[in-house]
Amino acid sequence: MNKRRLIAAAARRSSQTQGQVREALESVLAVIGEALADGDHVLLTGFGRFDTQAYSGRSLHRFDGPGTYRVDGRRVPVFRSSRQLRRKLREKGS
């Protein structure tokens, strides 16, 4: 499901128009992005937790010739699903 389909499905389930749902979704995504950029986490009870994780720098071998190159360390976004979501996925998978 892409963003457009998500918006359409949410609009059908609510009394909101697709434009209103799009605006709300974009606002929520912006807030989540800002929180992660500030080093905070976002917990959506019953769904999961958005967080960041340190990715250490390392030296990698070049694939196009001899030698190595350095990849700097950085923070990457991670998502950890809640128990309720994992349970729901297991039930649907059966």
Secondary structure by P-SEA (a helix, b strand, c coil): ccaaaaaaaaaaaccccaaaaaaaaaaaaaaaaaaaaacbbbbcccccccbbbbbbbbbbcccccccbbbbbbbbbbbbbbcaaaaaaaaaaac
